Amino acid sequence: MVQTGAINGYPDLTFKPNNSITRAEFVSILVKALKLKASESRAFDDTTGQWAKDSIGGGRSFGNCRRF
């Protein structure tokens, strides 16, 4: 997953495999792993300003995310 770019750690260059994964992180990994195109559309009202909003929109446009 790291070699494909689906998982790349945190902006501070750390990797925290023992931490719980957030919904945003999971959707981001899923979209990257399945090579779905991230969408710039607003998928859900609560994703405005969310760092993973494009991945969430991409997941929703392909039917992978019905509720966030």
N, C-alpha and C positions, 0 to 999 in steps of 0.2 A: 504494500500500500504506500509506503514511503517512496519507493522508486517510481511509482506511477504518478506521484504528486497528489494523491488523494488525502494523505496525511502528511502534514509538514510541521507540526508543532505550533508553538505560540510565538508571537512577535518578539519576545525577549530571548528567542532561540532555545527555549526549554521544551522538554517533552515530558509529559506527566501521565504515564500509563496507568497509574493507580488511582487517578482522579476519576470521579464520575463524569460521564460525557453529557453535555447539555443537548437539548433538542437542536439548537442552532448548529452545534458542532457536528452532530450526527447527520443532519440534512446536508451540510456542506461536504462532508466526506462522501455521502451517497451520491450527490450530484457529480462530484469529481470522479469517483470510482466508475460510475456508469457513463461518464463522458457526456452528460447532458449539458445543454447550453443554459447557462445562467440567464435569467430574465431580469430586465431592469424594471419590469412592472411591479406595482405594489400588490403583493399576493394577499396580505392580511393587514388589517388596520394596525395591529400592534407591532408590525415589522418596520415601520417608518423609522429611519435612523439606525436600525439594527445592522451590525456589521455583516451579517449573513443574509441580508434581505434579498440579494440577487440569487443566491443559491436556493433560498426558500421559494422564491418565485419560479425558478427553474424546476424545482421539484414539484411544485403545484401544477405547472403547465404540462407536465408529463404524467400527472395523476398520482404521483408518489406521496404528495402531502395534501391531505384533505383538510386537516385541522392542525394548526400550529399552536 
